[in-house]
Amino acid sequence: MEVAVKSREHFPAHPLDDFQLIRLQQSIEGLNSEQLVWASGYLAALAAYQPKLKQAANELPALTLLYATQSGNAQSVAEQLADRFQTSGYAPRLVSAENYRPRDLAKEKLLIVVISTQGEGEPPESAYGLFSYLQSKKTSSLSDLQYAIFGLGDSSYDQYCQAGKTLERLLDEHGAKRLLDRVDADVDFEPEAESWQQQIHATVKQHQPDDQALVIPLQRSANVRYDRNNPYQAELIERCRITTEDALSEVHHLSLEIDPQLIKFQPGDTLGLYFRNDQAMIDELLSITALSAEAKVTLGSDEMTLNRALVERLELTQLHPGVVRAWSSLTDDPHLRNLSENIEQLRNFVSDRQLIDLVAGFPAEVDEQSLVELLHHQHSRLYSIASSQRAFEDEIHLTVSTLQYQSHGRNHLGGASGDLTRRIEETNRLGVYVVENPSFRLPASPDTPMIMVGSGTGIAPYRAFLQQQESLGTHGHNWLVFGNRHFHRDFLYQTDWLHYRKSGLLERISLAFSRDNQERTYVQARLYEEGAELYHWLQEGAHLYVCGGVMMERGVYQSLLAVAQTHGGHDEASAADYIQSLRIQGRYQRDVY
């Protein structure tokens, strides 16, 4: 069933503010008639039951679980904790930082936060408004608030779990009190998450009488929930290379078949997927270590052969400093031992090595079970979804660049990209799950102009954006700014953009192919060159999207600062404030990796 979403001026008077109305429109998008009827009845029941709740109209439920996620891990931990509370009769408020009103902090009594760290110690995009509020002068006293934080990060980075540490400092500065000490969890976070959930559940029950926590629980669907712990098995139905054979980058378009009744996604979402490691690399690893492929090993409660564990369950291509340290304890090599004690040298060591390089360069004796326990579990990889479910109901499209490089005497392939572009065959299946990305969404109004900036495979979500708009019959003003190496080799989805340009859906295209001319030009330079038009679009209410590498996004930010000063009359400080206001309004959205 199609749901017509009207602009604000077409709605009769209502008690919702603009933010609430936009969120309501987004939440019902894609619901069929049966689901809309159920949601209507549920909301009506809430309204009828409200007078019976032991809460004033301006109060929140006594317990809030807040998550800020980029890859979906923080959401998964928060949902597991919510399930644990609901099983024991509680029904906490479970909310993403994207949908949380920061000023509600002053009304909270118990707040539990699960938050990941991105880039150089930054919080996820969804938490930008929360952090901005806490760092401003608007924050009220939080002396009535008790909180606990579970931080997710990667200890191989300098700013390990920094977002959680920063949030803790900000809450403390405003008078909030710690319910438990903050927990910082590394890449294999599941055991710590389980222990923390048990501890937080017991602690909350001691601090909060049952009758304060009970509210009407939202009944979960009887359908199975597909997530990182229970991926959906999607079938590969098409794979084709979309760069030329002489291009430096090897990029493929993949189509996966799904059941649209079980898998739902929106433009801007990402797909997490699990892959199979290269059997040839595993054979070499087993030969070097003289281990048996058929030996039985145990991972958690599962027993399987060593070969299966290496193919399906363990991380072999992203070498973590912790694995190097563990391996160094098995060797007598003084160089590796010294290296393991210097974090900067260790980070440099793992940057261009995989597990096979470690075991080949520093031989050690290890048995099958010890090897399994030494390695990290395989981590899913995330890819921007390059299709709209309105346009392709039972498919998910991906744009995958093959990671390949030569170092230490051998050719290397990325784990997931190597499997997706070299080894997997049509009709093979992949374990996948959708990771919602509420911080990278189409504007609520289809008439809002969009400026879409991307480099390389960062163009993928914009294909989904325009497919969605075309399927809705909209004719918005859209501007694509795309960069890659060569026009004739690397112009990804060129025919798609030409189609949208011809139909009028894509009003403007600006291209930056860095290797076609002697002087290299990137998307950030193109933005500055067309700064007058860019600033005009922004003044007209356009939403700006940036998708691609961290360095590219930093360049785009600097160009925006310069454009605001050159064409908007801002000084350096007010230009920064102008860009910050775009982010707070949700008009400057980033998907950066």
C-alpha positions as CSV (number, residue, x, y, z in Angstrom):
1,M,0.0,0.0,0.0
2,E,1.3,3.4,-0.9
3,V,1.1,6.1,1.8
4,A,1.0,9.6,0.5
5,V,3.1,11.9,2.8
6,K,1.9,15.5,2.6
7,S,3.9,18.5,3.4
8,R,3.2,20.3,6.7
9,E,1.0,23.0,5.2
10,H,-1.5,20.3,4.0
11,F,-2.1,18.9,7.4
12,P,-4.8,20.2,9.7
13,A,-3.8,21.7,13.0
14,H,-2.0,19.1,15.2
15,P,0.0,19.0,18.5
16,L,3.2,17.7,16.9
17,D,6.2,19.9,16.3
18,D,8.1,19.7,13.0
19,F,10.7,17.2,14.3
20,Q,8.0,14.9,15.6
21,L,6.0,15.1,12.4
22,I,9.0,14.2,10.3
23,R,9.8,11.3,12.5
24,L,6.2,10.0,12.3
25,Q,6.3,10.3,8.5
26,Q,9.6,8.3,8.4
27,S,8.3,5.7,10.8
28,I,5.2,4.8,8.7
29,E,7.0,4.8,5.4
30,G,6.7,1.4,3.7
31,L,4.0,0.0,6.1
32,N,1.2,-1.9,4.4
33,S,-2.5,-1.5,5.3
34,E,-2.5,-4.2,7.9
35,Q,0.6,-2.8,9.7
36,L,-0.9,0.7,9.6
37,V,-4.1,-0.5,11.2
38,W,-2.1,-2.3,13.9
39,A,0.0,0.8,14.6
40,S,-3.2,2.9,14.8
41,G,-4.7,0.5,17.3
42,Y,-1.5,0.4,19.4
43,L,-1.3,4.2,19.6
44,A,-5.0,4.4,20.5
45,A,-4.4,1.9,23.3
46,L,-1.5,3.9,24.6
47,A,-3.7,7.1,24.6
48,A,-6.5,5.3,26.4
49,Y,-4.2,3.8,29.0
50,Q,-2.2,7.0,29.7
51,P,-4.3,8.3,32.6
52,K,-3.6,5.0,34.5
53,L,0.2,5.5,34.4
54,K,1.8,6.7,37.5
55,Q,3.6,9.4,35.6
56,A,3.0,13.1,34.9
57,A,2.3,14.0,31.3
58,N,5.8,15.6,30.9
59,E,7.7,12.7,32.4
60,L,9.6,9.9,30.6
61,P,9.5,6.2,31.5
62,A,11.6,5.5,34.5
63,L,14.3,3.7,32.5
64,T,15.7,4.7,29.1
65,L,18.0,2.6,27.0
66,L,19.8,4.9,24.5
67,Y,22.0,3.7,21.7
68,A,24.3,5.5,19.3
69,T,25.5,3.2,16.5
70,Q,27.2,3.3,13.1
71,S,27.6,-0.3,12.3
72,G,24.7,-1.7,14.3
73,N,26.7,-3.3,17.1
74,A,25.5,-0.8,19.7
75,Q,21.9,-1.2,18.7
76,S,22.3,-5.0,19.0
77,V,23.6,-4.8,22.5
78,A,20.9,-2.3,23.5
79,E,18.1,-4.5,22.1
80,Q,19.5,-7.6,23.9
81,L,19.4,-5.6,27.1
82,A,15.8,-4.4,26.4
83,D,14.8,-8.1,25.8
84,R,16.3,-9.0,29.2
85,F,14.4,-6.3,31.0
86,Q,11.1,-7.1,29.3
87,T,11.5,-10.8,30.2
88,S,11.5,-9.8,33.8
89,G,8.5,-7.5,33.6
90,Y,10.1,-4.2,32.7
91,A,9.5,-2.2,29.6
92,P,12.2,0.4,29.2
93,R,12.2,3.1,26.6
94,L,14.5,1.9,23.8
95,V,15.6,4.8,21.6
96,S,18.2,5.7,19.0
97,A,20.3,8.9,19.7
98,E,19.0,10.1,16.3
99,N,15.4,10.2,17.7
100,Y,16.3,11.4,21.2
101,R,15.5,14.9,22.4
102,P,18.6,16.0,24.3
103,R,16.6,18.4,26.6
104,D,14.8,15.3,27.9
105,L,18.0,14.4,29.8
106,A,16.8,16.7,32.6
107,K,13.7,14.5,33.1
108,E,15.5,11.2,33.1
109,K,16.1,9.2,36.3
110,L,17.9,6.2,34.9
111,L,19.7,6.3,31.6
112,I,21.7,3.5,30.1
113,V,23.8,4.3,27.0
114,V,25.4,2.0,24.5
115,I,27.7,4.0,22.2
116,S,30.3,3.2,19.6
117,T,33.3,5.3,18.6
118,Q,34.1,6.4,15.0
119,G,37.1,7.9,13.2
120,E,39.4,9.8,15.4
121,G,37.4,9.3,18.6
122,E,34.1,10.8,17.3
123,P,30.6,9.7,18.3
124,P,28.4,8.2,15.6
125,E,26.5,10.7,13.4
126,S,23.3,9.8,15.2
127,A,24.7,11.3,18.5
128,Y,25.8,14.6,17.0
129,G,22.8,16.5,18.4
130,L,23.2,15.0,21.8
131,F,26.9,15.9,22.1
132,S,26.3,19.4,20.7
133,Y,23.6,19.9,23.4
134,L,25.8,18.7,26.2
135,Q,28.7,20.9,25.0
136,S,26.5,24.0,24.7
137,K,25.3,26.4,27.4
138,K,21.7,25.2,27.1
139,T,22.1,22.1,29.3
140,S,20.2,22.1,32.5
141,S,21.4,20.5,35.7
142,L,21.4,16.7,35.5
143,S,21.7,16.1,39.3
144,D,18.7,13.8,39.4
145,L,20.1,11.5,36.7
146,Q,21.9,8.2,37.2
147,Y,23.5,6.7,34.2
148,A,25.7,3.8,32.9
149,I,27.7,3.7,29.7
150,F,28.8,0.7,27.6
151,G,31.4,1.8,25.0
152,L,32.3,-0.1,21.9
153,G,35.6,0.5,20.1
154,D,38.8,-1.0,18.6
155,S,41.9,-0.9,20.8
156,S,44.1,-0.7,17.7
157,Y,43.1,3.0,17.3
158,D,44.5,5.8,19.5
159,Q,41.1,7.1,20.5
160,Y,39.8,3.8,21.9
161,C,36.2,4.1,23.0
162,Q,36.7,7.9,23.2
163,A,33.0,8.7,22.5
164,G,31.9,6.9,25.7
165,K,34.7,8.6,27.7
166,T,33.6,12.0,26.3
167,L,30.0,11.4,27.1
168,E,30.8,10.3,30.6
169,R,32.8,13.5,31.2
170,L,30.0,15.7,29.8
171,L,27.3,14.0,32.0
172,D,29.6,14.3,35.1
173,E,30.2,18.0,34.4
174,H,26.4,18.6,34.5
175,G,25.9,16.8,37.8
176,A,24.8,13.3,36.7
177,K,25.8,10.4,38.8
178,R,27.3,7.0,37.7
179,L,25.2,4.0,38.3
180,L,28.1,1.8,37.3
181,D,31.6,2.3,36.1
182,R,31.9,2.8,32.3
183,V,32.8,-0.4,30.4
184,D,35.0,-0.1,27.3
185,A,34.7,-3.2,25.0
186,D,37.0,-4.2,22.2
187,V,36.2,-5.7,18.8
188,D,35.2,-9.1,20.4
189,F,32.7,-7.4,22.7
190,E,30.1,-10.2,23.1
191,P,31.4,-11.7,26.4
192,E,31.8,-8.3,28.0
193,A,28.4,-7.3,26.8
194,E,26.8,-10.4,28.3
195,S,28.5,-9.8,31.7
196,W,27.6,-6.1,31.7
197,Q,24.0,-6.8,30.8
198,Q,23.6,-9.1,33.8
199,Q,25.3,-6.5,36.1
200,I,23.2,-3.6,34.8
201,H,20.0,-5.6,35.1
202,A,20.7,-6.5,38.7
203,T,21.7,-3.0,39.6
204,V,18.6,-1.3,38.1
205,K,16.3,-3.7,39.9
206,Q,17.9,-2.7,43.2
207,H,17.5,1.0,42.4
208,Q,14.0,1.0,40.8
209,P,10.8,-0.5,42.2
210,D,9.0,-2.6,39.7
211,D,5.9,-0.4,39.6
212,Q,8.0,2.5,38.4
213,A,9.4,0.7,35.4
214,L,6.3,-1.0,34.1
215,V,4.7,0.7,31.1
216,I,2.8,-0.8,28.1
217,P,5.3,-3.0,26.3
218,L,5.5,-2.9,22.6
219,Q,4.8,-6.4,21.5
220,R,7.5,-7.7,19.2
221,S,6.6,-9.3,15.9
222,A,6.3,-13.0,15.9
223,N,8.6,-13.1,12.9
224,V,12.2,-13.9,13.4
225,R,14.5,-10.9,13.8
226,Y,17.4,-11.0,11.4
227,D,20.5,-9.2,12.8
228,R,24.2,-9.7,13.2
229,N,23.6,-12.6,15.5
230,N,21.0,-14.2,13.2
231,P,21.7,-13.2,9.6
232,Y,19.4,-13.8,6.7
233,Q,20.6,-16.1,4.0
234,A,20.4,-14.1,0.7
235,E,21.1,-15.6,-2.7
236,L,23.5,-14.0,-5.2
237,I,21.6,-13.5,-8.5
238,E,24.0,-11.3,-10.4
239,R,27.5,-10.0,-10.3
240,C,29.1,-7.8,-13.0
241,R,32.2,-5.6,-13.1
242,I,31.4,-1.9,-13.6
243,T,34.9,-0.6,-14.1
244,T,36.9,-1.4,-17.3
245,E,39.5,-4.1,-17.3
246,D,42.4,-1.6,-17.4
247,A,41.0,0.5,-14.5
248,L,43.2,0.6,-11.4
249,S,40.2,-0.2,-9.2
250,E,38.1,-3.4,-9.7
251,V,34.5,-2.5,-8.8
252,H,31.6,-4.9,-9.1
253,H,27.8,-4.5,-8.9
254,L,26.1,-7.3,-7.0
255,S,22.4,-8.2,-6.7
256,L,21.1,-10.3,-3.8
257,E,17.7,-11.9,-3.7
258,I,15.7,-11.4,-0.5
259,D,12.2,-12.1,0.8
260,P,10.6,-8.6,1.1
261,Q,8.3,-9.7,3.8
262,L,11.3,-10.6,6.0
263,I,13.9,-7.9,5.0
264,K,13.0,-4.3,5.0
265,F,15.3,-1.3,4.3
266,Q,15.3,2.3,3.4
267,P,17.6,4.4,1.1
268,G,20.7,5.3,3.1
269,D,20.8,2.0,5.1
270,T,23.8,-0.3,4.9
271,L,24.0,-4.1,4.7
272,G,26.1,-6.1,7.0
273,L,27.3,-9.4,5.6
274,Y,29.4,-12.4,6.5
275,F,31.8,-14.1,4.0
276,R,33.9,-17.2,3.5
277,N,37.6,-16.9,3.8
278,D,39.9,-18.0,0.9
279,Q,40.4,-21.8,1.1
280,A,43.8,-21.4,-0.7
281,M,45.1,-19.1,2.0
282,I,43.8,-21.4,4.7
283,D,45.6,-24.4,3.1
284,E,48.8,-22.4,3.2
285,L,48.2,-21.5,6.8
286,L,47.6,-25.1,7.8
287,S,50.7,-26.2,5.9
288,I,52.9,-23.6,7.7
289,T,51.6,-24.5,11.1
290,A,51.4,-28.3,10.4
291,L,47.8,-28.3,11.8
292,S,45.1,-30.7,10.8
293,A,42.1,-29.3,8.8
294,E,39.9,-32.1,10.2
295,A,40.8,-31.6,13.8
296,K,37.8,-30.8,16.0
297,V,37.8,-27.4,17.7
298,T,35.3,-25.6,19.9
299,L,34.0,-22.0,19.4
300,G,31.7,-21.1,22.3
301,S,29.2,-24.0,22.4
302,D,29.8,-25.1,18.8
303,E,32.1,-27.9,17.8
304,M,33.4,-28.1,14.2
305,T,36.5,-28.9,12.2
306,L,39.4,-26.4,12.2
307,N,39.0,-25.9,8.5
308,R,35.3,-24.9,8.8
309,A,36.2,-22.5,11.7
310,L,38.8,-20.8,9.6
311,V,36.6,-20.6,6.5
312,E,33.4,-19.4,8.2
313,R,34.0,-18.1,11.7
314,L,37.4,-16.6,12.3
315,E,39.1,-13.3,11.2
316,L,42.1,-13.9,8.9
317,T,42.5,-10.8,6.8
318,Q,42.2,-7.9,9.3
319,L,45.2,-8.5,11.6
320,H,44.6,-7.0,15.0
321,P,47.4,-5.8,17.4
322,G,46.0,-8.1,20.1
323,V,46.5,-11.2,17.9
324,V,50.1,-10.1,17.2
325,R,50.7,-9.8,21.0
326,A,49.2,-13.2,21.6
327,W,51.3,-14.8,18.8
328,S,54.5,-13.1,20.1
329,S,54.1,-15.0,23.4
330,L,54.4,-18.3,21.4
331,T,57.7,-17.3,19.7
332,D,61.2,-16.7,20.8
333,D,61.6,-13.8,18.3
334,P,62.9,-10.7,20.2
335,H,62.0,-8.4,17.3
336,L,58.3,-9.4,17.5
337,R,58.3,-9.2,21.3
338,N,59.7,-5.7,21.2
339,L,57.4,-4.7,18.5
340,S,54.4,-5.9,20.5
341,E,55.3,-3.5,23.3
342,N,55.3,-0.4,21.1
343,I,51.8,0.5,20.0
344,E,52.8,2.9,17.2
345,Q,55.2,0.3,15.6
346,L,52.5,-2.4,16.1
347,R,49.9,-0.4,14.3
348,N,52.2,0.1,11.4
349,F,53.1,-3.6,11.4
350,V,49.4,-4.7,11.1
351,S,48.5,-2.1,8.5
352,D,49.7,-4.2,5.5
353,R,49.8,-7.7,6.9
354,Q,47.3,-10.5,7.3
355,L,47.4,-13.5,9.6
356,I,49.3,-15.5,6.9
357,D,52.1,-13.0,7.0
358,L,52.4,-13.2,10.7
359,V,52.6,-17.0,10.9
360,A,54.9,-17.2,7.9
361,G,57.3,-14.6,9.1
362,F,57.4,-15.6,12.8
363,P,57.0,-19.4,13.1
364,A,55.6,-20.8,16.3
365,E,54.2,-24.1,17.6
366,V,50.5,-24.0,18.3
367,D,47.8,-26.6,18.5
368,E,44.4,-26.4,16.8
369,Q,42.3,-25.3,19.7
370,S,44.9,-22.7,20.8
371,L,44.9,-21.2,17.4
372,V,41.2,-20.8,17.4
373,E,41.2,-19.2,20.9
374,L,44.0,-16.8,19.8
375,L,42.1,-15.4,16.8
376,H,39.2,-13.0,16.8
377,H,35.8,-14.0,15.5
378,Q,35.0,-12.8,12.0
379,H,33.5,-9.4,11.9
380,S,30.8,-8.6,9.4
381,R,31.6,-6.0,6.7
382,L,29.2,-3.1,5.9
383,Y,28.3,-1.9,2.4
384,S,26.0,1.0,1.5
385,I,22.8,-0.4,-0.2
386,A,22.7,0.8,-3.8
387,S,19.0,0.2,-4.5
388,S,15.6,1.3,-3.3
389,Q,13.2,-1.4,-2.1
390,R,10.3,0.5,-3.8
391,A,12.1,0.0,-7.1
392,F,13.5,-3.6,-6.5
393,E,11.2,-5.1,-3.8
394,D,13.0,-8.5,-3.5
395,E,16.6,-7.4,-4.2
396,I,19.4,-5.6,-2.5
397,H,22.2,-4.1,-4.7
398,L,25.8,-3.5,-3.6
399,T,28.8,-1.7,-5.0
400,V,31.9,-3.5,-4.0
401,S,35.5,-2.5,-4.7
402,T,38.1,-5.3,-4.5
403,L,40.7,-4.6,-1.9
404,Q,44.0,-6.0,-3.3
405,Y,47.6,-5.2,-2.7
406,Q,51.1,-6.8,-2.7
407,S,53.3,-6.8,0.4
408,H,55.8,-9.1,2.2
409,G,56.3,-11.3,-0.9
410,R,52.6,-12.2,-1.6
411,N,49.4,-10.9,-3.1
412,H,46.7,-10.0,-0.7
413,L,42.9,-9.8,-1.1
414,G,40.4,-8.3,1.3
415,G,38.3,-10.9,3.1
416,A,34.8,-9.8,2.1
417,S,35.7,-8.0,-1.1
418,G,37.7,-11.0,-2.3
419,D,34.9,-13.4,-1.7
420,L,32.2,-11.1,-3.2
421,T,34.1,-10.2,-6.4
422,R,36.3,-13.3,-7.0
423,R,35.0,-16.5,-5.3
424,I,31.3,-16.4,-4.7
425,E,29.1,-17.8,-7.6
426,E,25.5,-17.1,-8.6
427,T,23.0,-19.1,-6.4
428,N,25.5,-19.0,-3.5
429,R,24.2,-17.6,-0.3
430,L,25.5,-15.0,2.1
431,G,24.5,-14.2,5.6
432,V,23.2,-10.6,5.7
433,Y,21.4,-8.2,7.9
434,V,20.2,-4.6,7.5
435,V,21.8,-1.9,9.5
436,E,19.6,1.2,9.8
437,N,21.3,4.5,9.1
438,P,18.8,7.1,10.4
439,S,21.5,9.8,10.0
440,F,21.6,9.4,6.2
441,R,18.1,9.8,5.0
442,L,16.2,11.4,2.2
443,P,14.5,14.7,3.1
444,A,10.9,14.3,4.5
445,S,9.6,16.5,1.7
446,P,10.2,15.2,-1.9
447,D,10.5,18.8,-3.1
448,T,13.6,19.5,-1.0
449,P,16.7,20.0,-3.1
450,M,19.6,17.5,-2.6
451,I,23.4,17.9,-3.1
452,M,24.9,14.4,-3.2
453,V,28.7,14.3,-2.9
454,G,30.6,11.0,-3.3
455,S,33.8,9.5,-4.4
456,G,34.4,6.0,-5.6
457,T,31.9,3.5,-4.2
458,G,30.5,6.4,-2.1
459,I,28.2,6.9,-5.0
460,A,26.2,3.8,-4.1
461,P,23.5,5.3,-1.7
462,Y,22.7,8.0,-4.2
463,R,21.6,5.4,-6.7
464,A,19.1,4.3,-4.0
465,F,18.1,7.9,-3.4
466,L,17.2,8.6,-7.0
467,Q,15.5,5.2,-7.5
468,Q,13.3,6.0,-4.6
469,Q,12.4,9.4,-5.9
470,E,11.7,8.1,-9.4
471,S,9.5,5.3,-8.0
472,L,7.5,7.9,-6.0
473,G,7.1,10.1,-9.1
474,T,8.8,13.1,-7.6
475,H,10.7,15.8,-9.5
476,G,13.0,17.3,-6.9
477,H,16.1,19.4,-7.7
478,N,19.1,17.1,-7.3
479,W,22.8,17.7,-7.8
480,L,25.4,14.9,-8.0
481,V,29.0,15.7,-7.3
482,F,31.1,12.6,-8.1
483,G,34.8,11.9,-8.2
484,N,37.0,9.0,-9.2
485,R,40.3,8.4,-11.2
486,H,39.3,8.2,-14.9
487,F,36.1,9.2,-16.7
488,H,36.3,6.3,-19.2
489,R,37.3,3.7,-16.7
490,D,35.7,4.6,-13.4
491,F,32.5,6.5,-14.0
492,L,30.4,4.1,-11.9
493,Y,26.7,3.6,-13.0
494,Q,27.2,6.2,-15.7
495,T,24.1,5.1,-17.7
496,D,22.0,5.5,-14.6
497,W,23.0,9.1,-14.1
498,L,22.5,9.9,-17.8
499,H,19.0,8.4,-17.5
500,Y,18.2,10.6,-14.5
501,R,19.7,13.6,-16.2
502,K,17.6,13.1,-19.3
503,S,14.4,12.5,-17.2
504,G,15.0,15.7,-15.3
505,L,15.3,14.0,-11.9
506,L,19.0,14.9,-11.8
507,E,19.3,18.6,-12.5
508,R,23.0,19.0,-12.2
509,I,26.1,16.8,-12.4
510,S,29.7,17.9,-11.4
511,L,32.5,15.5,-12.0
512,A,36.1,15.3,-10.8
513,F,38.3,12.7,-12.4
514,S,41.7,13.1,-10.7
515,R,43.9,11.2,-13.1
516,D,42.6,12.5,-16.4
517,N,44.6,15.7,-16.3
518,Q,48.1,16.7,-15.2
519,E,46.6,18.7,-12.3
520,R,44.6,16.4,-10.0
521,T,41.1,17.6,-9.2
522,Y,38.9,16.2,-6.4
523,V,35.3,16.7,-5.4
524,Q,36.2,19.2,-2.7
525,A,37.9,21.4,-5.3
526,R,34.9,21.1,-7.6
527,L,32.6,22.3,-4.8
528,Y,34.7,25.4,-4.2
529,E,34.8,26.1,-7.9
530,E,31.0,26.0,-8.0
531,G,30.7,27.7,-4.6
532,A,28.3,30.4,-5.6
533,E,25.8,27.8,-6.9
534,L,26.4,25.6,-3.9
535,Y,25.7,28.4,-1.4
536,H,22.6,29.4,-3.3
537,W,21.3,25.8,-3.1
538,L,22.0,25.7,0.6
539,Q,20.2,29.0,1.2
540,E,17.3,27.6,-0.7
541,G,17.0,24.7,1.9
542,A,19.0,22.0,0.1
543,H,20.2,18.9,2.0
544,L,23.9,18.1,1.6
545,Y,25.1,14.5,1.7
546,V,28.7,13.3,1.7
547,C,29.6,9.6,1.3
548,G,33.1,8.2,1.0
549,G,36.5,8.2,2.8
550,V,37.4,10.3,5.9
551,M,40.0,12.4,4.1
552,M,37.5,13.3,1.3
553,E,34.9,14.4,3.8
554,R,37.5,16.6,5.6
555,G,38.3,18.2,2.3
556,V,34.6,18.8,1.6
557,Y,34.2,20.4,5.1
558,Q,37.1,22.8,4.4
559,S,35.6,23.7,1.0
560,L,32.2,24.4,2.8
561,L,34.0,26.7,5.2
562,A,35.6,28.6,2.3
563,V,32.4,28.8,0.3
564,A,30.5,30.2,3.4
565,Q,33.1,32.9,3.7
566,T,33.5,33.7,0.0
567,H,29.9,33.6,-1.0
568,G,28.0,34.0,2.3
569,G,30.0,36.8,3.9
570,H,30.9,34.8,7.0
571,D,34.1,35.1,8.9
572,E,35.9,31.9,9.9
573,A,34.0,31.4,13.2
574,S,30.5,32.2,11.8
575,A,31.2,29.9,8.8
576,A,31.9,27.0,11.2
577,D,28.7,27.9,13.1
578,Y,26.8,27.9,9.8
579,I,28.0,24.4,8.9
580,Q,27.2,23.2,12.4
581,S,23.7,24.6,12.1
582,L,23.2,22.5,8.9
583,R,24.2,19.4,10.8
584,I,21.9,20.1,13.7
585,Q,19.0,20.7,11.3
586,G,19.8,17.3,9.6
587,R,20.8,19.1,6.4
588,Y,24.4,18.1,6.3
589,Q,24.5,14.3,6.5
590,R,27.6,12.1,6.3
591,D,28.3,8.5,5.7
592,V,32.1,8.3,6.1
593,Y,34.4,5.3,6.5
